[in-house]
Amino acid sequence: MGGQALRSPASINASGPAEGKMTPERTSPKYDVAIVECAILEVAAELHPQRLSADGLSLKIVGDPDDSRELETVAQAIRNLREFGLLRGRDDEIVELTPAALRAVALLAG
């Protein structure tokens, strides 16, 4: 991770290569689960201690709420972060960062 900053939510919707066209072998950043995971961590840390539902957080991250593929990417990223222990595993749909996630975001941002 050497000095790499977290990507802002706005960067998720940015075009891919410099000329603004996606190459066939490259996925748009808004469909890249790892990039979306970073954005979720960043947004959730910025909002901390406020807690949002998964749907509420999705609306803060997605560029097009009618894009089902983008919404599924966010849902998968939330599931992954829960599985990795960076979001609390809760029975409800509230997204809550673990202390480890908060610390990691702080270290990477600073």
TORGU-405447 format. One line per field, with one value per residue: residue number from 1; residue in one letter; x, y, z of N, C-alpha, C, O in turn. Coordinates in pm, whole numbers, plus 50000, padded with zeros to 5 digits. Atoms other than C-alpha are relative to their C-alpha. Example, Ala and Ser with C-alpha at 12.3 -4.5 7.8 and 13.67 -1.06 7.14 Angstrom:
BEGIN
num	1|2 .
residuo	A|S .
nu	50089|49918 .
nv	49881|49881 .
nw	50000|49994 .
cau	51230|51367 .
cav	49550|49894 .
caw	50780|50714 .
cu	50090|49923 .
cv	50120|50109 .
cw	50000|50073 .
ou	50194|49974 .
ov	50118|50220 .
ow	50066|50090 .
This chain:
BEGIN
num	1|2|3|4|5|6|7|8|9|10|11|12|13|14|15|16|17|18|19|20|21|22|23|24|25|26|27|28|29|30|31|32|33|34|35|36|37|38|39|40|41|42|43|44|45|46|47|48|49|50|51|52|53|54|55|56|57|58|59|60|61|62|63|64|65|66|67|68|69|70|71|72|73|74|75|76|77|78|79|80|81|82|83|84|85|86|87|88|89|90|91|92|93|94|95|96|97|98|99|100|101|102|103|104|105|106|107|108|109|110 .
residuo	M|G|G|Q|A|L|R|S|P|A|S|I|N|A|S|G|P|A|E|G|K|M|T|P|E|R|T|S|P|K|Y|D|V|A|I|V|E|C|A|I|L|E|V|A|A|E|L|H|P|Q|R|L|S|A|D|G|L|S|L|K|I|V|G|D|P|D|D|S|R|E|L|E|T|V|A|Q|A|I|R|N|L|R|E|F|G|L|L|R|G|R|D|D|E|I|V|E|L|T|P|A|A|L|R|A|V|A|L|L|A|G .
nu	50081|49902|50030|50114|50115|50128|50069|50122|50116|50012|49910|50062|50074|49910|49972|49883|49874|49986|50078|50141|50071|49968|49953|50081|49948|50000|50132|50025|49976|50122|50033|49884|50037|49894|50009|50122|49972|49925|50091|50090|49924|49975|50125|50048|49910|50032|50130|49994|50069|50130|50015|50095|50037|49925|50062|49963|49860|49995|50042|49893|49884|50028|50024|50129|50077|50077|49905|50006|49866|49927|50057|49956|49857|49997|50048|49893|49891|50042|49991|49857|49945|50049|49928|49860|49996|49985|50133|50060|50103|50123|50120|50075|49929|49917|49859|49922|49859|49936|49887|49886|50023|49979|49856|49938|50032|49922|49859|49983|50030|49901 .
nv	49882|49896|49863|49989|49943|50060|49931|49933|50055|49942|50069|50124|49974|49943|50091|50083|49954|49856|49945|50002|50116|50126|50108|50120|50081|49921|49977|49865|49994|50013|50142|50068|50020|49950|49854|49966|50028|49884|49886|50026|49975|49857|49928|50040|49938|49857|49983|50055|50119|50020|50131|50004|50132|50035|49925|49860|49987|50020|49877|49902|50045|50027|49887|50018|50093|50092|50095|50118|50059|49917|50029|50133|49988|49945|50104|50100|49938|49999|50140|50032|49929|50070|50128|49972|49946|49855|49952|50090|50091|49967|50064|49901|49951|49885|50014|49947|50038|50053|49916|50027|49929|49857|49978|50019|49884|49888|50019|49984|49861|49909 .
nw	50000|49988|50033|50089|49932|50031|50107|49957|50069|50133|50093|50043|50122|50100|50111|49980|50052|50015|50110|49965|50054|49931|50086|49972|49891|49879|49943|49950|49856|49921|49992|49942|49860|49911|49997|49928|49859|49949|49991|49887|49876|49988|49973|49868|49901|49997|49936|49864|49948|50063|50062|50110|50051|50121|50111|49984|50038|50145|50066|49988|50077|50142|50089|50065|49918|50085|50058|49913|49988|49903|49868|49960|49965|49864|49909|49988|49924|49860|49953|49986|49884|49881|49994|49963|49865|50000|49963|49901|50046|49927|50053|50076|50118|49965|50032|49889|50009|49880|49960|50089|50125|49973|49984|50131|50083|49947|50037|50145|50038|49943 .
cau	50000|50312|50178|49876|49580|49230|49018|48740|48386|48396|48685|48466|48271|48575|48661|48935|49239|49369|49191|48859|48774|48753|48955|48779|49011|48964|48664|48513|48620|48257|48233|48568|48486|48826|48791|48436|48551|48802|48532|48298|48567|48649|48289|48192|48499|48414|48058|48165|48003|47692|47563|47386|47195|47361|47111|47185|47557|47505|47327|47626|47866|47693|47681|47365|47112|46936|47251|47182|47538|47682|47443|47535|47906|47844|47644|47925|48184|47983|47955|48331|48415|48194|48360|48708|48612|48626|48251|48065|47859|47513|47171|47028|47142|47342|47697|47936|48315|48516|48788|49047|48889|48884|49251|49347|49166|49336|49679|49628|49488|49768 .
cav	50000|50221|50575|50501|50717|50580|50666|50915|50811|51049|50852|50544|50704|50838|50696|50437|50500|50852|50894|50829|50501|50165|49887|49550|49387|49663|49693|50032|50144|50159|49783|49698|49548|49637|50003|50011|49847|50133|50391|50227|50231|50594|50716|50515|50649|51007|50961|50787|50770|50811|50475|50418|50130|49944|50110|50456|50403|50275|50597|50799|50595|50501|50738|50593|50446|50280|50085|49739|49622|49915|49848|49479|49573|49784|49502|49255|49496|49532|49152|49120|49384|49204|48872|49029|49172|49538|49588|49448|49143|49257|49101|49428|49625|49888|49940|49985|49991|49783|49954|49782|49932|50281|50250|50120|50406|50658|50510|50501|50855|51004 .
caw	50000|50022|50024|49810|49909|49933|49636|49687|49601|49304|49157|49133|48853|48671|48332|48305|48085|48025|47693|47869|47694|47862|47708|47679|47933|48189|48421|48499|48849|48963|48903|49064|49404|49558|49460|49593|49918|49961|49894|50147|50414|50342|50339|50648|50834|50734|50861|51185|51440|51224|51107|50780|50637|50352|50116|50258|50218|49864|49771|49892|49675|49351|49059|48907|49151|48855|48757|48902|48831|49028|49318|49321|49325|49638|49799|49725|49865|50188|50218|50162|50424|50675|50592|50632|50972|50868|50906|51203|51128|51225|51187|51058|50755|50947|50822|51115|51092|51336|51540|51318|51007|51160|51252|50907|50733|50963|50894|50517|50504|50709 .
cu	50086|49959|49881|49880|49875|49932|49872|49882|49984|50087|49943|49934|50086|50022|50132|50129|49997|49915|49850|49922|50043|50049|49921|50049|49999|49857|49989|50022|49874|49952|50114|49977|50107|49996|49877|50017|50076|49909|49904|50071|50020|49874|49949|50086|49972|49869|49999|49988|49860|49998|49892|49960|50086|49944|50038|50143|50016|49966|50106|50118|49970|49975|49863|49919|49913|50089|50008|50137|50084|49949|50042|50149|50014|49955|50106|50115|49965|50008|50147|50059|49950|50075|50144|50013|50020|49867|49942|49895|49876|49883|49916|50089|50088|50146|50079|50144|50047|50112|50123|49986|50023|50149|50070|49975|50082|50147|50023|49976|50110|50133 .
cv	50125|50137|50020|50052|49922|50081|50063|49938|50055|49926|49869|50019|50064|49900|49930|50061|50150|50057|49991|49883|49876|49899|49875|49921|50073|50027|50144|50001|49983|49856|49917|49990|50056|50152|50044|49971|50117|50120|49983|50028|50149|50077|49965|50061|50150|50026|49954|50113|49979|49863|50008|49857|49973|50077|50148|50026|49985|50128|50108|49965|49986|50127|49994|49898|49903|49894|49878|49936|50078|49974|49863|50001|50054|49895|49892|50054|50003|49859|49962|50065|49939|49868|50020|50060|50150|50072|49900|49912|50022|49929|50098|50049|50121|49969|50069|49949|49940|50095|49979|50074|50149|50033|49988|50120|50121|49991|50024|50144|50095|49978 .
cw	50000|49950|49909|50079|49964|49892|50053|49926|49859|49899|49951|49864|49892|49888|50025|49948|49970|49888|50024|49944|50075|49897|50037|50121|50134|50046|50047|50151|50085|50011|50060|50151|50095|50010|50079|50149|50063|50020|50118|50131|50022|50039|50140|50110|50011|50074|50146|50102|49942|49934|49894|49970|49877|49881|50007|49960|49849|49926|50007|49907|49852|49922|49938|50079|49920|49935|50092|50018|50103|50142|50050|50037|50142|50101|50022|50084|50149|50058|50023|50125|50130|50019|50047|50139|50006|50024|50097|49934|50084|49935|49919|49884|50028|49970|50111|49989|50132|50040|49911|49868|50017|50010|49864|49909|50047|49960|49851|49955|50043|49945 .
ou	50030|49984|49852|49843|49865|49951|49802|49899|49938|50053|49990|49935|50035|50006|50211|50184|49890|49862|49771|49800|50160|49991|49875|49968|50039|49771|50086|49984|49881|49864|50105|49980|50072|50013|49884|49966|50043|49918|49875|50016|50003|49877|49909|50035|49973|49856|49905|50056|49789|50096|49787|50032|50147|50020|50067|50174|50094|50031|50111|50202|50052|49922|49802|49941|49857|50039|50079|50165|50158|50029|50070|50190|50096|50018|50125|50171|50051|50055|50180|50131|50023|50115|50197|50125|50056|49866|49959|49816|49871|49887|49838|50197|50130|50197|50066|50168|50002|50156|50197|50084|50085|50194|50157|50065|50135|50209|50122|50035|50129|50228 .
ov	50234|50170|50133|49994|49864|50203|50004|49879|49984|49919|49814|49928|50100|49779|49973|50150|50211|50168|50032|49879|49859|49885|49863|49862|50017|50066|50199|49906|49928|49827|49795|50091|50116|50207|50139|50046|50160|50190|50080|50093|50198|50159|50055|50099|50206|50129|49986|50214|49888|49821|50069|49763|50064|50123|50208|50127|50057|50163|50196|50051|50023|50225|50098|49778|49809|49807|49881|49881|50019|49964|49847|49928|50005|49879|49846|49982|49976|49841|49901|50001|49938|49833|49937|50080|50202|50189|49779|49958|49985|49893|50058|49996|50190|49861|50190|49829|49981|50176|50073|50126|50212|50135|50069|50166|50196|50091|50086|50188|50200|50047 .
ow	49990|49834|49870|50181|49856|49884|50134|49820|49770|49781|49851|49781|49786|49908|50110|50013|49960|49902|49939|49961|50110|49790|50151|50193|50235|49967|50100|50219|50195|50092|50066|50222|50196|50119|50157|50232|50174|50121|50189|50220|50133|50131|50215|50215|50120|50141|50220|50086|49985|49874|49914|50003|49822|49796|49903|49897|49787|49827|49921|49879|49768|49975|49911|50067|49977|49862|50193|50125|50181|50235|50169|50128|50219|50206|50134|50167|50233|50170|50124|50201|50229|50130|50122|50187|50112|50061|50081|49852|50201|49818|49833|49861|49936|50001|50132|49985|50240|49958|49883|49815|49932|49958|49833|49840|49965|49924|49812|49856|49983|49982 .
